[in-house]
Amino acid sequence: MANYPDKVFLNGEIIPSTEAKVSVFDRGFLFGDGIYEVMLQINGSYFFGQEHLNRLSECLHKINIEYDVTVLPEILKKLVSVSNLEHKDCLIYIQVTRGIAPRKHAFPLDIEPTVMAYALPFLLPEINDKPISVITQKDFRWHRCDIKMTSLLGNVMANDWAIKNGHFETVFYRDDKITEASHSNIFFVKNDVVYTHPADENILNGITRAIVINLCKKNNIEVQEEAIMQSDLPMVNEAFLTGTSTQIAAINMIDDHVYIKNNKIGPITKKIQQLFLNLKNSQTKRLPQVS
Ligand SMILES: Cc1ncc(COP(=O)(O)O)c(C=O)c1O
């Protein structure tokens, strides 16, 4: 099946995806009441896998779903193996919903979560060297964007609007502050300083975002976790998006503001892309699988 995995892990078993069934009373189906995570296996090991599992655990805790993520590495190892993806680059999707219960907003505490995961081949370029354009939109999502929940309708609508209008992403602003994009975080470079929105409840604290901030700190690039205002956009010199599958994507245009001409990526974005590539190569060669 194109783009569907052949095998999925569902509630303790790895089964053909065509046989995987979930109750219509699952709260994930009824309310989008669940958390998900996406991570990559590159060169045979998980790229910041522990950080992804930690975020999954923290988000589950935030919405009061009890699930011990320490069982996942063993499960994922088997899943990757039966998916014939051992030592291959792939994307791993994990979702944990609250489970099955009669439809009521308030949730029971004594139900088993529904756990699903799959792995798909996923090849990324060494460096994402194709600049992309984005458009802005008022952040109409809720106020807990720090929770990586499966109810992604706001993000889905925003991204669909961007794609249908020929752009890669929609970038949100809230009270004039640029927050993040529909499935990525955003960084700006202004007067040689790198800026990104602080990791509060208005954004998802991306694993790639944290990696980029650390890379800047270790390499004497000044970085501030401070929001750029919409009114700052004409003064910005460079802008880029970060995300697990996006990696680091230079932005050539935000609405009418042009940052890149003739695909010439700005010097700080380019440097960070190179540092990210070096890290990717060293991490994935050095680190064992998460255990
Ligand atoms: C809303 C949002 N912000 C940021 C990100 C980037 O997070 P990460 O770097 O962990 O993939 C994502 C990823 O899915 C996202 O959905």
The ligand as a Tripos MOL2 file, in Angstrom:
@<TRIPOS>MOLECULE
LIG
   16    16     1     0     0
SMALL
NO_CHARGES

@<TRIPOS>ATOM
      1 C1          2.9820   22.8270   15.7060 C.3       1 LIG1
      2 C2          4.3820   22.2810   15.6030 C.ar      1 LIG1
      3 N1          5.4160   23.0730   15.9410 N.ar      1 LIG1
      4 C3          6.6870   22.6230   15.8320 C.ar      1 LIG1
      5 C4          6.9770   21.3450   15.3870 C.ar      1 LIG1
      6 C5          8.4010   20.8810   15.2670 C.3       1 LIG1
      7 O1          8.7080   19.9610   16.2860 O.3       1 LIG1
      8 P1          9.8860   18.8880   16.1030 P.3       1 LIG1
      9 O2         11.1290   19.6630   15.8190 O.co2     1 LIG1
     10 O3          9.9430   18.1980   17.4280 O.co2     1 LIG1
     11 O4          9.4920   17.9980   14.9970 O.co2     1 LIG1
     12 C6          5.9180   20.4850   15.0620 C.ar      1 LIG1
     13 C7          6.1780   19.1180   14.6070 C.2       1 LIG1
     14 O5          5.3140   18.3530   14.3090 O.2       1 LIG1
     15 C8          4.5880   20.9630   15.1740 C.ar      1 LIG1
     16 O6          3.5340   20.1770   14.8630 O.3       1 LIG1
@<TRIPOS>BOND
     1     1     2 1
     2     2     3 ar
     3     2    15 ar
     4     3     4 ar
     5     4     5 ar
     6     5     6 1
     7     5    12 ar
     8     6     7 1
     9     7     8 1
    10     8     9 2
    11     8    10 1
    12     8    11 1
    13    12    13 1
    14    12    15 ar
    15    13    14 2
    16    15    16 1
@<TRIPOS>SUBSTRUCTURE
     1 LIG1         1 GROUP 0 **** ****
